[in-house]
Amino acid sequence: MEILIISGLSGAGKSSAATYLEDMGYYTVDNVPADIILKFAEFCAQSDGRYDRVALVSDIRSGNGNFQGILDAMERLKQGGDICRLLFVTADLETIIKRYKETRRRHPLMQQADSLEKAVRTEQEMMEPLRQRADVVIDTTHLSTAQLRGELLRHFGSDTTEKGG
């Protein structure tokens, strides 16, 4: 079984990445807390191959800011013989702020911060341990959606991946 953990900064493109990975044959689940990853993997392992490629989005919304649980779960999955990789999606501060202003969505840390910039900077600091351990880091600052899709195909595509569309 192949499990891909998608994490990264809010507004960097994790949802878009998950959508493209779903198009590539991954079963995707958004906003997965770290302590559920192993149980979900166990469920998938018992699915007779229906969920043999899974992408789980786990980020700042999914926990208390301590991401060691994600790293621990990944290590246990690897020890069990599963392919488990971490994709970290990022973008520069200005790009994330611009994206938030365009969508009018609230950053998940806005309650603790007095500005959007401070919320993004706090999230960058909190997420740095995951970024350091990521197998693949994709910076979407200057990527179009088509280029993001191409990067995902390059890193996570396979011979059975649908190349059209």
Secondary structure as GFF3:
##gff-version 3
##sequence-region A 1 165
A	DSSP	beta_strand	2	8	.	.	.	ID=ss1
A	DSSP	alpha_helix	14	23	.	.	.	ID=ss2
A	DSSP	beta_strand	27	29	.	.	.	ID=ss3
A	DSSP	alpha_helix	34	45	.	.	.	ID=ss4
A	DSSP	beta_strand	53	57	.	.	.	ID=ss5
A	DSSP	three_ten_helix	60	62	.	.	.	ID=ss6
A	DSSP	alpha_helix	68	79	.	.	.	ID=ss7
A	DSSP	beta_strand	83	90	.	.	.	ID=ss8
A	DSSP	alpha_helix	93	103	.	.	.	ID=ss9
A	DSSP	alpha_helix	116	133	.	.	.	ID=ss10
A	DSSP	beta_strand	136	139	.	.	.	ID=ss11
A	DSSP	alpha_helix	145	156	.	.	.	ID=ss12
###
